[in-house]
Amino acid sequence: MPILEVENLSVTFRQYASGLKERNIRAISNLSVTLEQGEVLAVVGASGSGKSLLAHAILGILPANAETAGSIKYCGETLTAKRTQSLRGREIALVPQSVGYLDPLMRVGNQVRTAVRNGKPAEEQRKVFKRYKLKSVVEKLFPFELSGGMARRVLLSTAMVSGAKVIIADEPTPGLDPEALNEALLNLRELGDQGCAVMLITHDIDSALRIADKIAVFYAGTTVEIAPAKDFTGDGEHLRHPYSKALWGALPQNGFTPIPGSQPHSAALPPGCLFASRCEKATKECHQAQPDLRELRNGKVRCIHAT
Amino acid sequence: MQLDAKNIGFRYGKSPWLFKGINFSMQPGEVVGLKGPSGTGKTTLCRILAGYEKPLEGKVTLGGKALPEIGYHPVQMVFQHPEKAVNPRWKMGKTLKEGGRPDDDLLARLGIQQEWLERLPNELSGGELQRFCVARALGPGTRFLIADEMTTMLDAITQAQIWHAVLHLAEKRKMGILVVSHDAKLMNRLCDRVIEL
């Protein structure tokens, strides 16, 4: 049984457009993804594709003007607002994306200690700082005194000491130098091997591939493909969705080839396939209705032309 | 015109020297990478080159002359987080004009759509915003561009789109680029040489 199961999740924001006129923005639509114990799932996609919102929806920390539909299950049971509140920080931990999530008025060592569930807080905090090569003076610093990479490591430390079973790491790697990056990735993989379930949200496919078992590719708020990590190889011939192929081909070590256009805005989503306007294979049918996510070659794809 | 940094030293307040005795120079049209572990002062060095900070020791010169204190700064910097580099209450069209009248060909190459000019920053994604920041920094007076983790937060397709546009312009105008990144593969793809801080 999957430890975390997201089914047909939609997240809509109600916004004021001008004056008292309201509009709805559909940031996530029909998103489905599952997370198994002992597994590292990487979620990749452009910014604005709903990656962080998914994390926030799972943890129940979406802003008040958000409405969700669909279901999120933890260990087979639907997550209600109350249940989420009792689980987060204990069973489900978040490594937040922005350094702004640290308390600006609290020394970072103390912040990490408040997250410790097993063992002596000070000891656990020093152990994890040592592992991330944060010098002992760092525990006495305030967030504004940290460099970007140091703050990132403090955020990771907080989740590492929590003893949670599900770790959701939201872009934990930007700004880390290769050594710190390596340590962070190893640590996430270890957690997976110890039986935790790890969701690594990132746009860095290269890092994701080093530790992930499965990769979920997001585009404009939905899952376009879920593939075993080993399919990301060569010219991307094993990938299923045209967007995944384009993403793979745009990496600096591959073709560095851009495709034109940009992701549709969540206030103006097309009725059909969300990628159709940029897709070479698009036909009339693609513009009519959003394709369903279907099984294909040991993975899933949301494209009628994929083979 | 060559960009030179001679014996640059900097520290914040009374904290230990972040760096001292930094020397390097860049030729027009050259793409140079800058790498180093986090916290070694890469961003600070960029800020000094682009005139946001004054070095405590040494000097930065362009074609042998000190950088101008007023008027258009010939060394322009693009930051890692575009959402922090634009006025949240201005429509994007106004933000774009901060750097002078934008070049239509560049806007097209960067994939900036006309209707985005009427939007506020919170109605655009990070990738879309960064295109504006790049366009704003590439006024006709820019001789050197400092790209401090310019595409780190972006997906691979957007990263490739932006770099293709920037490299095309750099070649046309013989503009130099300093690329700060932790991504060795990106550096390999872009840079003529890489220096370490």
Interface residues (C-beta under 8 A of the other chain):
Chain A: V44 G45 A46 S47 G48 S49 S147 G148 G149 M150 P174 G175 L176 D177 P178 E179 A180 L181 H203 I205 D206 A246 L247 W248 A250 L251 P252 Q253 F256 T257 P258 I259 P260 G261 S262 Q263 H265 A267
Chain B: G36 P37 S38 G39 Q80 G111 Q113 E123 S125 G126 G127 E128 E149 T152 M153 L154 D155 A156 I157 T158 Q159 A160 Q161 W163 H164 H182 D183 A184 K185 L186 N188 R189 L190
